[in-house]
Amino acid sequence: MAELRDTLGVSDTKIVYLLNALERDAPTQLMLEVARAARRAGSVCRIVAWSRGGALQDPVASDFGFSPLILWGDRNPWKAFADFVSFLRQTQPDIVHVTLTRPSILGTPLVRFVTRAHIILTQNGVHEWEEHLRIPSIVPCLGFKFSASLADCVVAVSNAVARDLVLAGVVAPNKLDVIANGVDVQSFTPEQRRYRERVIHHYFPGQTADSIVLVGAAGNLRKIKGYDIFVEAASLITNPAIRFIIWGEGPERLFLEKAIVRANLGGKFVLAGSSLQMPECLAACDIFVQPSRREAFGLAAAEAMACGVPCVVTSVGGLPELVKDGMTGLVVPPEDPATLARSISYLVDRPFLRERLGIAARQRILERYTKERMCADYLHLYGRLLENSHKLGSYERADSKTP
C-alpha cells in the first residue's frame, strides 16, 4: 500500500463509504475490504449505514477506531436525512463511495447537493431493482439513472452488469468502470480441506469423508438464486453416495424445506444455515453448484474455486466470465434441472477431472480475482478521480481486464 500512497495521492484523502446495513452480505463485506485498504494507504475513512446496523457494527468500530454512523434504524426518516446532511457538511469528504440500491438512490442526491465530493456507485446487478417487490422495478431503475447522472463513476462488478446497465439506458458507457469482486485467497485455500472429516460428520452424522461425494452451494435463500432447481436436480440423481448441502439463510427456506421433503431427499439434502467457517465448508465440497437465475458476479463460486473446488454454474450474468466451461468448471443453462443433474453426475464419476478443474480454478482466482487486486483497482480509481483524469470509464476495455 505504500506505493499506492505515494503515487496516487490517496494519503489524507477523506472517504465516506455509504452502505445499506452492516450485515455479512457480500457487497457490504467487499466494500469494507476496500475501506480497510484505503485506510492502510493513508486515507481517512468513515463508514455510514443507511438503513440499519448489524453483525458487523462492532467489528467495524474496532477496525476503524470509531463507531459507524447508522442513519435510519428506528428513527424518524426526516431526522435521518438531517443527520446525514449535517455529517456531510462536517466531514466534507473528498470521495463518497456508495453501494446497494437504497443508499445509491436516496443518498447520492444528498451527497451531490451538499458536497463537492467525487461520487462512485458500485452496482451489484440490475436484479436488485427487480427484487423490490413492493414497488415496480421501473421506480428503482429511474432512481438509479438519476443518481448515476450525479455520480462521477459507476463501477460494475462484472462485464455482464456493465452491459445490463448500458442496455437499460441508465448509465453512459463513458461513466462505467468494471472492477470484479475479489476473494481472500489466504483464507479460502485447498488446505482447508483438511477439515473435511469434521464438516462431513457435523452435517451428515454417520458418514465419513471417504463415504460420500459432497455437492454444495452457498448464498442467500432467494428465488433468484435458483436453489429450487438444485433440489430438483438432486432428485434426478440416483447415486446413493452423493450428499447435497446449501449454506445460507433467506426467505425461501421454508419453500426449500418442503421441496426437499417432496423429493424424498431427507437425510441426503441439508439446508445448513449460516456458517462463520465458510473456507472449511467450501473446501470440504467435491463439487460446488451455483444454479442462479440471475447473478451479477458469483462470489460464493469464486470462493469455492479459490479452495480448489470445481464449479457447475449457470450461464447467467457474470458466472461465465468467472468459470470457463471445461477449463475451470462446467457451465449449464439456467432453470434446467436435468442438465444440471447430468453435469453433477458427470463430475462425480470423474474424480481426476474434478482435481484438474479444481487446480485450474484456484489458479484463475489467483490470477484475476484476488481481494488485493480488487482493492488496488479501486484505489487506482480513487487516484484518477482525485487527479481529475477519469474522463473515460473502462467499460470499453473491460473484456481485456477480466476475460
N, C-alpha and C positions, 0 to 999 in steps of 0.2 A: 504493500500500500504506500510505501514511501515514495516510489516512483510516481504513482498517481498524484500524490500530494504535491510533488514538485512540478510535474509537467502540466497538470490540468487546473491548478489553482483552486482546488476544492477546499483547501485548508481555510478554516474560519468561515466557510460558507454556511449560512443558516438555512436548514432544510426542514420543512414540515412534511410529515408523512400522514396523509389523511386516509384512514381505513374505515371500514364499516363497523367491525367489532373485533375484540381481541380474543377470538376463538382460534382453534387449531386447524382452521381450514387452510388449504394450500395457498391461495392468493395472499392471505394475511401473513403466514409464516415466511413466504418468499420475500414479501416486501420488508419484513423485519430483518431478514438477512441482508438486504441491500442497505437498510438503515445502519446496521452494525458495521458494514464495510465502509460506508461514508463516514461514520464516526471514527473508525480506525484511521481513515485518511485525513482526519483533522476537521471535519465538518461538525457543526453544532446542530444536533438533530432533536426534533421534538415529535412525539407520537400523539396523534389525535384519533379517537374512535368516534365516529359519527353517531352510531345507534346505541352502543352499549359496551360494557367491559367484557370480561370473560376469563377463561382459564389462563390466558397469557398476561393478564394485567399485572400480577405481581412479578413474574419473570421480566417483563419489560421494565418495570420500575427498578428492578435490581440491575439489569444490564445497562440502562441508560442513566441511572443516577437520579431519576425524578419520576414522579407519578404521571402516567399518560393522562391527557385531558379527555374525559368522557362527556360528550355533548348532551345527548338526549337522555338515555336512561329512563328514569321515571319523572323527568322534569317537564315543565311546560315547553312546548316546541319553540315558542317565541323567545323564551329565556335562553334556550339553547342557541338559537340564531344570534342573539345579542352577545352571548358569551363568546361565540366563535369570532364575531366581528371584533370584539374587544381583544381577544387573544391575538388575532392577526395584526391589529394596529400596534399592539405592544411588542410583538415578536419581529414584525417587518421582515419576513423570510425572503431569501434570495430565490429559493426554489420551493414549490409545493408539489409533491408527488402524490397522486390520487389513484386509488384502485377500487373496483367494485361499483355497482350501479348507483346505489343511493348516494354515497359521497360524491361520485362523479357528477350526477345530475343536480343535486341540491347544493353541494359545497363549492363546486367550481365557479359558478357565477359570483358567489360572495368573495371568493379569493380574488377574482379578476377585478371586481369593483372596489375592493378595499385596499389591495396591494399592487405593487408593480412586479410581483414575483413572476418568474418563469413557471409555467404550469405544465406538468406532464401527467397524462392519463394513461394508466396501464389497463388495457382491455383484455379481459379473460374469456371473451367469446360472446357473440350476439345472442346465444341461447339464454344468457342471463335475463334478457328482456322478456323472452317468451315464458319464463318461469314465474313472472309476476302475474299470477292467475287472476288476481282481483281487479286488474286493470288491463285494457287491451295492450298488446305488445307495441302498438304504434306510439303509445304515450312515452314509455322509456326510450324508444328509438328516437323520437323527436327531441326528447330531453337531452339525450346523449349527443345528438347532432349539434344542438345549441352549445353544449359545454365544449365539444370538440372545436367549435369555431372560436372559442375563447382561449383554448389551450395553445401552447407553443408546439407541443408534440404529442402524438398519440402512439403509444407503444403496443403493438400486438404481440401476443406470446407465441404465435406461430404464423407461418405464411398463410395458412388457411384462414385464420382470424383476420389477417390483413385483407385478403381477398373478399371476405364477407363484408367487412366494413366499407370497402370501395363499392362493391355491388349494391349494398344497401343505400349508398349515397350519403353516408353520414360523416365520412372523413375524406378529405382530398389526399391523393397519393403523396403529395409533397409534404404532408404533415405526418406521414406514417413512418415509424421505425419498427423493425422486428427484432425483439430480443427474446430468445427462447428461455423458458424456465430452466433452472439448474438443480442438480442433485448433490447432496452432501456425500461425496464418494468416499469419505473417510469413515462414515457410519454405515452406509449401505454397501457392503462388501461381500464377496463369496465366502470369506472367512466366518461370517455369521452363521453359516450352515452347520457349524459345529454344535449349535444348539437345536438342531432339527429333532433329535430324540425327545428333548424336553417339550418342544412345541407340539409334536405329534401326540405325546402322552397327555398333554394338557387338554387338547381339543378332541382327541379321539382315544379315550381310555381303553386299554386293552390292545391297542395297536402299537407297532414298533416302526422305527424309521425304515426298516427294510421290508416291512409287510405291505406297505401301501404306496401308491403314487398320489401325491398331493397336488391338486389343481386349485389355485387360489385367485382371489380378486380382492380389491380394496377400494373403498370410496364411500361417498355419501349415498345412502339408500334412497335414490330418487329415480323416477321413471326414466329420466333422460340417460341414466347410466346403463340401462338395458339388462339389469340383473335378472329380470323375469325370463329373458332369453337364455341366460346362463342356466337357470333352473330347468328350463325346458330342454336345453341341450343335454344337461346331465341326465335327464330322464330317458334319453335316447341311447345312452352309453351303457353297455351291458357288462363291461369288465368289472368283476367284483372287487378288484384291488384298488380301484380309484376312489378317492375321497375328495369332496369339494368343500370349500370354505370361502366366506366373504367376511372381511374385516370392515367395520363401519356401522354407523347408525343413520337413521333418517326416516322420513315419513312413509316409506314403502315397506318398512319392516314387517308389519302385520300381514300385508298382502303377500310378501315373500314367504313368510312362515306358513301361510295357508297353501301357497303353491307347492312348497316342499312336501307338505303332508299329502296333498292331492296326487303328487307324483310318486308317492311311496318311497321317498328318499330319506326318511327319518333315520338318523344314525350315520348316514353317508354324506349329508349336506348340512353344514353348520353355519349359522349366522353368528359370528363370533363377537359382535360388538366392537367397540373401540379398543385399541391397544397402544400403549406407550412404548412397546418393544417392536415396532414395525420392521426394523432391519432384521431382527431374528425371525420374525414371522414370514417375511417375504423370502428370505434366503432358504427357509425350510421348504418352500414350494418347489415342485419339479416343473410345473408349468404355471404361468400367470395369464389370466384372461381379462381383457378389457372389452366388454361387449357393448360399448356405448352406442346410443342413437345419435348423440351429438357430443363432441369432445374438442375443446379448444387446443389442448396440448397433450395431456395424459401423464401427469406427474407420477401417479402410482405405478404405471407401466415403466416409466423411466427409472424409478427406484428399484423395481424388480430387475430390470436389465442391469443396473449397477451391481446387483447381487449375483449376477451371472445366471439369471433365470430366463429361459426363452419365453416369449410372449405370443399369445394369439390375440390380435386386436381387430377391431372393425375398421373399415375403410372410410372413416369419417374424420373431418376436421384435421387436427394436427397429428393424428396417430400414424398415418402412412409416412409422414416426414420423419417420425421418430423410429418406427420399426420398418426396416427394409425387408420386404417379403422374400422369404427363402434365404436370407442372409443373417438377420438377427432375430427372426421370428416369422410368424405367419400372419397374413392379412386376409380377413374374410369379409363378406358383405354384412351390413347391419341387418338386424331383425331376421336372421336366417339361422335358426337353431340347428337345423340338420347339417349345414356346412360347418358350423361351429363345433358340433359334436364330432364330425369326421376329422376335423383338424386336430382336436384334442386327442382323439384316439390314434391318429397318425403319429403324433409326437410320443404318446405313451408307449407305443410299440417300437420306438426307435431311440433308445437311450443315448446312443453315440451321437445321433443328430441333435438331440437336446443339449448334449455337452458342447458340441461345436457351435450351435446357435447361441448358447449362453456365454461362451467365451467372446464371441464376436459382439454380442450385445453389450457386455461390460466395456469392451474397447470403444464402441461407438459413444457410449456415455462419457468415457474419459476424454475422448477427442472433441466432443461438441457440446455436452450438456452438463458441465460441472457448475456447482454453485459459484466457484471462483470466477469462471468465465462470465456467468450471468452478472455478477456484481461488478466486474470490470467493465462490461459493456454499458451498464447503467452509469457508472462513474464517468466513463468517456462521454456519454451523452450529456451529463451534467456539465462537464467541462466545455463542450461545444456550445451549449446554451449560454453559459456564463461569458464565453468569448464572442457571443452574438454571431457565431459562424454556422449555426444549424439552419441553413437555408433550404435544405432538401432532405426529406426523410430517406431512409434506406430501403423503403419497400421495394423499389425497382431492383435493388441489389440483394434482396432477401434470399433469393434462391442460391446465391453464391455463399451466403453466410451459414445457412442451415440446410444443406441438401439432405 
